[in-house]
């Protein structure tokens, strides 16, 4: 697998990548549907060097992953525009991580319940007074799709990170000119 071409921006610090993935809120799951790409934005949890997603059991996403479980999950945060007196040197401050791995459905109720609780903790911390009961996960049915909730784990086999850090004095703000 190829690494990051622009080595100056490559992030090799695993703890920075872990921290970024733990706080980022949306990622894009890339799959191959026959000969066509298929990308879906999703909420996710990154824990113990594994990525977890969830959704209804049915649907195109699950059909595509079942046919070809090799996926790419991309997370990117844009922090603003870095200005420069030379227009060609104007750039974007960002961090991005790409996770290449294999997706597999989680059939173990304990693991699925734990990961759904982690999603709740990430996206609505302290909102619920009690932990998610296993019975709720086991019996939950999507009102829209009519199928049970499905948790997937993506086991990474390659991770890349890139960053162009914020340069506070160069960041664009409305009204700023050369």
VEXFI-113423 format. One record per residue (C-alpha): residue in three letters; chain; z, y, x. Coordinates in nm, 2 decimals, decimal comma, padded with zeros to 4 digits. Layout:
N
ATOM residu chaine      w      v      u
ATOM    ALA      A      Z      Y      X
...
This chain:
178
ATOM residu chaine      w      v      u
ATOM    UNK      A  00,00  00,00  00,00
ATOM    UNK      A -00,09  00,34  00,13
ATOM    UNK      A  00,18  00,60  00,21
ATOM    UNK      A  00,17  00,97  00,15
ATOM    UNK      A -00,13  01,13  00,32
ATOM    UNK      A  00,03  01,47  00,37
ATOM    UNK      A  00,31  01,36  00,60
ATOM    UNK      A  00,46  01,71  00,62
ATOM    UNK      A  00,56  01,68  00,25
ATOM    UNK      A  00,67  01,32  00,25
ATOM    UNK      A  01,03  01,25  00,14
ATOM    UNK      A  01,18  00,95  00,33
ATOM    UNK      A  01,54  01,02  00,25
ATOM    UNK      A  01,63  00,74  00,00
ATOM    UNK      A  01,93  00,93 -00,12
ATOM    UNK      A  01,72  01,23 -00,21
ATOM    UNK      A  01,48  01,01 -00,40
ATOM    UNK      A  01,76  00,84 -00,58
ATOM    UNK      A  01,92  01,17 -00,68
ATOM    UNK      A  01,59  01,31 -00,80
ATOM    UNK      A  01,52  01,00 -01,01
ATOM    UNK      A  01,87  01,00 -01,16
ATOM    UNK      A  01,84  01,36 -01,28
ATOM    UNK      A  01,47  01,38 -01,39
ATOM    UNK      A  01,42  01,34 -01,76
ATOM    UNK      A  01,06  01,24 -01,82
ATOM    UNK      A  00,83  01,00 -01,62
ATOM    UNK      A  00,48  00,88 -01,68
ATOM    UNK      A  00,41  00,50 -01,69
ATOM    UNK      A  00,06  00,42 -01,57
ATOM    UNK      A -00,09  00,09 -01,66
ATOM    UNK      A -00,44 -00,08 -01,65
ATOM    UNK      A -00,57 -00,17 -01,99
ATOM    UNK      A -00,87 -00,39 -01,91
ATOM    UNK      A -01,08 -00,15 -01,70
ATOM    UNK      A -00,92  00,17 -01,84
ATOM    UNK      A -00,62  00,36 -01,73
ATOM    UNK      A -00,34  00,41 -01,99
ATOM    UNK      A -00,05  00,65 -01,92
ATOM    UNK      A  00,25  00,71 -02,14
ATOM    UNK      A  00,53  00,97 -02,10
ATOM    UNK      A  00,88  00,82 -02,13
ATOM    UNK      A  01,25  00,87 -02,10
ATOM    UNK      A  01,39  00,64 -01,83
ATOM    UNK      A  01,70  00,54 -01,63
ATOM    UNK      A  01,70  00,48 -01,25
ATOM    UNK      A  02,00  00,27 -01,14
ATOM    UNK      A  02,06  00,02 -00,86
ATOM    UNK      A  01,71  00,08 -00,73
ATOM    UNK      A  01,55 -00,03 -01,06
ATOM    UNK      A  01,38  00,16 -01,33
ATOM    UNK      A  01,45  00,10 -01,70
ATOM    UNK      A  01,25  00,21 -02,00
ATOM    UNK      A  01,27  00,12 -02,37
ATOM    UNK      A  01,09  00,13 -02,70
ATOM    UNK      A  00,98 -00,07 -03,00
ATOM    UNK      A  00,88 -00,43 -02,93
ATOM    UNK      A  00,52 -00,39 -03,06
ATOM    UNK      A  00,25 -00,15 -02,96
ATOM    UNK      A -00,02 -00,09 -02,71
ATOM    UNK      A  00,21 -00,02 -02,42
ATOM    UNK      A  00,38 -00,35 -02,44
ATOM    UNK      A  00,06 -00,54 -02,50
ATOM    UNK      A -00,09 -00,38 -02,18
ATOM    UNK      A  00,22 -00,45 -01,97
ATOM    UNK      A  00,23 -00,81 -02,09
ATOM    UNK      A -00,13 -00,86 -01,99
ATOM    UNK      A -00,08 -00,69 -01,65
ATOM    UNK      A  00,28 -00,62 -01,55
ATOM    UNK      A  00,18 -00,42 -01,24
ATOM    UNK      A  00,26 -00,06 -01,31
ATOM    UNK      A  00,30  00,28 -01,15
ATOM    UNK      A  00,57  00,52 -01,28
ATOM    UNK      A  00,54  00,88 -01,17
ATOM    UNK      A  00,81  01,15 -01,20
ATOM    UNK      A  00,73  01,51 -01,11
ATOM    UNK      A  00,93  01,83 -01,14
ATOM    UNK      A  00,75  02,17 -01,09
ATOM    UNK      A  00,98  02,45 -00,96
ATOM    UNK      A  00,74  02,74 -00,97
ATOM    UNK      A  00,47  02,91 -00,77
ATOM    UNK      A  00,50  03,00 -00,40
ATOM    UNK      A  00,31  03,32 -00,34
ATOM    UNK      A  00,13  03,43 -00,02
ATOM    UNK      A -00,07  03,74  00,06
ATOM    UNK      A -00,36  03,51  00,13
ATOM    UNK      A -00,47  03,36 -00,21
ATOM    UNK      A -00,57  03,03 -00,06
ATOM    UNK      A -00,21  02,98  00,06
ATOM    UNK      A -00,06  03,02 -00,28
ATOM    UNK      A  00,11  02,69 -00,36
ATOM    UNK      A  00,35  02,51 -00,60
ATOM    UNK      A  00,71  02,41 -00,53
ATOM    UNK      A  00,77  02,06 -00,66
ATOM    UNK      A  00,91  01,72 -00,60
ATOM    UNK      A  00,74  01,40 -00,71
ATOM    UNK      A  00,81  01,02 -00,68
ATOM    UNK      A  00,58  00,73 -00,75
ATOM    UNK      A  00,72  00,39 -00,81
ATOM    UNK      A  00,48  00,09 -00,79
ATOM    UNK      A  00,62 -00,23 -00,93
ATOM    UNK      A  00,63 -00,50 -01,18
ATOM    UNK      A  00,75 -00,45 -01,54
ATOM    UNK      A  00,93 -00,73 -01,71
ATOM    UNK      A  01,10 -00,74 -02,05
ATOM    UNK      A  01,48 -00,77 -02,05
ATOM    UNK      A  01,58 -01,07 -02,26
ATOM    UNK      A  01,95 -01,07 -02,16
ATOM    UNK      A  02,15 -00,89 -02,43
ATOM    UNK      A  02,42 -00,77 -02,19
ATOM    UNK      A  02,17 -00,61 -01,95
ATOM    UNK      A  01,97 -00,45 -02,24
ATOM    UNK      A  02,29 -00,31 -02,40
ATOM    UNK      A  02,41 -00,18 -02,06
ATOM    UNK      A  02,08  00,00 -02,00
ATOM    UNK      A  02,06  00,15 -02,35
ATOM    UNK      A  02,41  00,28 -02,29
ATOM    UNK      A  02,29  00,43 -01,96
ATOM    UNK      A  02,01  00,60 -02,15
ATOM    UNK      A  02,26  00,74 -02,40
ATOM    UNK      A  02,49  00,86 -02,11
ATOM    UNK      A  02,19  01,03 -01,94
ATOM    UNK      A  02,03  01,21 -02,24
ATOM    UNK      A  02,33  01,27 -02,48
ATOM    UNK      A  02,64  01,25 -02,25
ATOM    UNK      A  02,97  01,24 -02,43
ATOM    UNK      A  02,80  01,27 -02,77
ATOM    UNK      A  02,92  00,93 -02,90
ATOM    UNK      A  03,29  00,85 -02,90
ATOM    UNK      A  03,24  00,47 -02,86
ATOM    UNK      A  03,02  00,26 -02,64
ATOM    UNK      A  02,71  00,11 -02,78
ATOM    UNK      A  02,80 -00,23 -02,93
ATOM    UNK      A  02,59 -00,54 -02,84
ATOM    UNK      A  02,56 -00,63 -03,21
ATOM    UNK      A  02,39 -00,29 -03,27
ATOM    UNK      A  02,13 -00,36 -03,00
ATOM    UNK      A  02,08 -00,72 -03,12
ATOM    UNK      A  02,02 -00,61 -03,49
ATOM    UNK      A  01,85 -00,28 -03,43
ATOM    UNK      A  01,50 -00,25 -03,59
ATOM    UNK      A  01,27  00,05 -03,55
ATOM    UNK      A  01,22  00,22 -03,88
ATOM    UNK      A  00,87  00,32 -03,77
ATOM    UNK      A  00,74  00,00 -03,61
ATOM    UNK      A  00,95 -00,27 -03,78
ATOM    UNK      A  01,03 -00,45 -03,46
ATOM    UNK      A  01,34 -00,47 -03,24
ATOM    UNK      A  01,41 -00,24 -02,95
ATOM    UNK      A  01,27 -00,37 -02,62
ATOM    UNK      A  01,41 -00,28 -02,28
ATOM    UNK      A  01,19 -00,32 -01,97
ATOM    UNK      A  01,29 -00,33 -01,61
ATOM    UNK      A  01,05 -00,22 -01,34
ATOM    UNK      A  01,13 -00,38 -01,01
ATOM    UNK      A  00,97 -00,16 -00,74
ATOM    UNK      A  00,78 -00,30 -00,45
ATOM    UNK      A  00,67  00,04 -00,31
ATOM    UNK      A  00,81  00,40 -00,36
ATOM    UNK      A  00,67  00,72 -00,23
ATOM    UNK      A  00,81  01,07 -00,25
ATOM    UNK      A  00,67  01,42 -00,19
ATOM    UNK      A  00,82  01,76 -00,19
ATOM    UNK      A  00,72  02,12 -00,14
ATOM    UNK      A  01,06  02,30 -00,15
ATOM    UNK      A  01,13  02,63 -00,31
ATOM    UNK      A  01,10  02,93 -00,08
ATOM    UNK      A  01,32  03,17 -00,27
ATOM    UNK      A  01,18  03,49 -00,11
ATOM    UNK      A  00,82  03,38 -00,19
ATOM    UNK      A  00,86  03,25 -00,54
ATOM    UNK      A  00,65  03,43 -00,80
ATOM    UNK      A  00,83  03,63 -01,07
ATOM    UNK      A  00,65  03,83 -01,34
ATOM    UNK      A  00,58  04,18 -01,21
ATOM    UNK      A  00,57  04,07 -00,84
ATOM    UNK      A  00,26  04,19 -00,65
ATOM    UNK      A  00,14  04,18 -00,29
